[in-house]
Amino acid sequence: MPTPDGPQFKEIQSVRGVPVRILSDEGMASLIGKKADVHMHTPATEQLGRPIFSVLVGGRVAGHAESIAMQDAKMKVDKKELERHLGNPTGGKTRNTFVSGVISAPLTSPATNRLKIRPGSMTDAETGEDVSSGMSVVELGPKGPFYRP
């Protein structure tokens, strides 16, 4: 697990007064093979102008990534947070929908099916088919989320 302010981080930014530690290649390599939950860090994405994903291992933030690949991926929903989101008239953001899986090394052949992630659902962006379970690989990165069945 990466340690704060170690070589595992290539960049540290402050977003809303909270440090966002972007994992280096070394930091990502230390997480390969670990089960993780990942979600988009919307405030960091908006402030930094590029997609930033929070990587949680064992329920704790291990760091943040600009791109990540995961095997045996499926949707994981925090039901309490989803109910809070759906009950909020402003549609305020909450951490309610995660991609859960095993962190893998960058893929040699990229996933090509575009994935649409919405609160409480994951669907194929073209067909609208529910793909919330049974995805072999999910890639989250600068071009958006993609999956391989």
Protein Blocks (a to p, Z undefined) as FASTA:
>chain_A
ZZehiakbgbdcdeehiacddddfklmmmmgoiacdddddfklmmmnopacddddeehia
fbdcfbdcdehiacdddfklmmmmmmpmnlpacdfbccddddddddfbdcfbdcdddehi
acdfklopackgopabdcddfkopcddZZ
